[in-house]
Amino acid sequence: MEFASLQDLYLHLISSAIRRCICSERLCRLSVLLQRSPASDPPLVRISNTGHGSCIQEFQDLKCPVEGILAETWDGIVYVRTTKIADISDTEISCYQLNLKENVATRKPMWLPSNIKHDVKFSGTEVCLSVSESVDVLLAEINCFFHQILILKVPNIAMEVVADGQDTSGSRNDAVFLENLFSGSSFTASTLDRLKLGFEDYVLGHGSSSTCNSCFPNRDELKSGGGMVCEDKHKLTKLVVEAAVVISEISNPTKNCFGAGCSDTKVLFFKDFVPCTISEAFLKALTGIDWKRHGLTLECAINQRRHALLKWEKTPLSFHIHIVVHYYQKLVANATPLVQQTRLDKKLISKAVQLALEDFKNKHAGFLLSVDNLKISRFAPDLAKAIAGLVLYSNDMDFKRECLAILGLQPHQSEGEVVEETIKKKIISVIEKNDQRPQGIKEVACLLFRAGRQKLQDLDNECYMDDFDPMDL
């Protein structure tokens, strides 16, 4: 596995630790410690997890850029201390080091003296390597990474990030990120429900851990929907794709808010429980969605590496759509984690996002109407005004009373505005119900005014008898 930068390597090592915690299915701790050192020594990053040990293959094939200045400032040495993968009863902790500057084909581990566990039962891994850049820059990147991890609300991991030591002025400078996700509701909730809830928190805070009270006075400002598809890929695994859609309407966003002054959509992508860079396959999956069915016209999709950016045509600046997709392998009981990479299935990604959009429409009437139904709904006020005029200006009092009764109105509610608004709501309601039907299903359209079918048949028969003339026989 090749990395474009050392930052990518550090994030990969953290991602591997997270996956080990998830595979263990036990309560785990994940710790990232950034150690500032005296000027003569390079700073260190130490990544440790409980729950699962690691195998040497995880580190054997790592390939990093070592050209130019990096060849002189980074030693390339990775120190690993680990127990066996899932055995808490073994007696030793294996220790070795690898030089990532060496050629992958000829690279060999240097085994170091093992540590004794002294009858303590635990399993886990610790990885340590030097940092060739500013600790503050790396800390900002890692903090951003962990705030995205919180979207998944993984229930069995307590996480911490600590920057420890002295800065250039010689004063002590600690930065701490702590998150304990242990809760009964987290364990019982489905992964999709946790994804939706975590993504709502992410949107409320514009990517940070605290809510932006100026944009979102309360959580009700957000509306969300979710979708999931699952496919058997192997005897031991299932391929699962989950998607969540969150929509907010912010009339006066603050200057620092994402999306202030534009209606672009930021799409985050997770693969196997960690944030993932955007691939062309993922971008094609997004552009292959029938967005017009949901009232959106896609102008273009841009790969921003850490997220995809969707640009829309003629979308209000106050209307913001947020999307997250999680693509992962689900292991059957007692299965060993698979090492091979999961290839993206574009159809499954498109389907999961579309299911999330459909779920949103079913929960929140009037949102994401198809382009065609949006055009039809624009005629609702004029049509309601015309129908209201026929009812109100009729000289047939029985007809007027019957119409008001069907509309659910009392005789004293026969004012023009009341009748017109009631009819308009019913027209829009029919349009919305028609829009919620799955594509390809052809059914008789909903009745505009709710009345019993027998009642309507009786009215039809009366009309027929009134028009009947025996002389026509």
Residue, then its C-alpha position, 0 to 999 in steps of 0.5 A: m500500500e502506497f501513501a502520497s504523504l506521511q500524514d496519510l501514513y499516520l492516518h492509515l495507522i490510526s484507521s488500522a487501530i480503529r478496525r482492530c477495536i471494531c473486530s474485537e467487539r469488546l470495550c476498547r481504548l484507542s489512544v494517539l499520543l504526539q510527543r514533542s521532543p527537545a530540538s535535537d530529537p524528532p517528535l514521536v507519534r504513538i498509536s495504541n489500541t486494546g481489543h485486538g493484536s496485529c499481524i506483521q503483514e499489516f506493516q510489511d507492505l507499507k510504502c512511503p515517499v522518501e525523496g528529497i528533504l524527507a529522506e534526511t528528516w525522517d528515519g523511516i523506522v516503525y516500532v511495533r509491540t503487539t499481542k496475538i491477534a485475538d488471544i488475551s491469555d498469551t504470556e508475551i508481547s512481541c516487539y519488532q521494528l521495520n524500516l519503511k525506507e527499505n524496498v518492500a520486496t527485501r524488507k525484513p523485520m528486526w525482532l526485539p526482546s519480548n515483554i512479559k505480560h505478568d499474568v495480565k489478560f489483554s490484547g492490543t497493539e502499539v505503534c510508534l514512529s517519528v514525525s518529520e513535520s510540525v506537531d501542531v499541523l499533524l495534530a490539527e489533521i488528526n483532530c479533524f480525522f477523529h471528528q469525522i470518526l464520531i459520525l459513525k458513533v462506534p459504541n465500543i471505543a473510547m478515544e483520546v488524542v494528546a499532544d504532550g511535551q514542550d513547544t519552541s518557547g519551552s512552555r508546556n502545551d497539552a491538547v486533548f481530544l477525549e470521547n467516550l461513546f459507551s452507552g446502552s442505547s449506542f449498543t442497541a441502535s443499528t449502525l444506520d441509526r447511529l450513522k444518522l444521529g452522528f451525522e446530524d451532530y456533525v452538521l450541527g457543529h459544522g464538523s466540530s464537536s459543539t453545536c453552532n447555536s447561531c445557525f441551529p437554535n435547536r435540533d429540529e432545524l435538521k431533517s434526515g433520512g437513511g438507506m441501507v443495502c446489503e449483499d452477500k459477497h463471501k461465505l464469511t462476509k456481507l457487503v453493506v452500504e449505508a447512506a444518510v441525508v441531512i437537510s438544513e435551511i439556514s437563512n442567516p449562516t455565520k461567515n465561518c459556516f460551511g456552505a455560507g453563500c452557496s448551496d453545494t453539497k459536501v459528501l463524506f465517504f467512509k470505508d470499513f469504519v474509517p474516513c476514505t479518500i474519494s475515488e473516481a468509482f465513488l464519484k461515478a456512483l454519485t453522478g449516476i443517481d437520478w437526482k431530478r427525481h428528487g427535485l435536484t439538477l446536478e451541475c457537476a461533481i468534483n473530487q476534493r480528495r477528502h470529500a466529494l462536492l456536488k454543485w446544483e443548478k438553481t438551488p436556494l442558497s439557504f437550502h443545504i443538503h449533506i450526505v454521508v456514505h459508509y461502505y463496509q464488510k460485515l463479518v458473520a459470527n466468529a469470522t476472522p477479519l479479512v485483509q483484502q481490499t473491498r472493491l467499490d460497487k457503484k450500483l450499491i452506493s447509488k442505491a443506498v443514497q437513493l433509498a436515503l432520499e426516498d426515506f427522507k421524502n416519506k418522512h418530510a412531506g413537501f421536500l425533494l419533490s421531483v422536477d416534474n411534480l415541482k412544475i405541476s405544484r406551481f399551478a396549485p394556487d391558480l387551480a385552487k382559486a378556480i375550484a374555490g370559485l366554482v364552489l363559492y359562487s354556485n347558486d346550488m346550496d346543496f352542492k355548496r354544502e356537499c363540497l364544504a363537507i368533503l373539504g372538511l369545512q363547516p358552513h361558517q368557514s365558507e370564506g374565500e381564502v379558507v376554502e381556497e387554501t384548503i383546496k390548495k393543500k389537498i392538491i399539493s398533498v396529492i402531488e406529494k403522495n404521487d411523488q413518493r411512489p416508487q418509479g415504474i409503479k402505475e396506479v390510479a391517482c389519489l382522490l383529490f377530495r376524500a369521500g367514501r367510494q359508495k358515496l361517489q357512486d351514488l352521486d354518479n348514479e343520481c347524475y345519470m338518472d337526472d339526465f335520463d329521458p325515456m323518449d330516447l328509447 
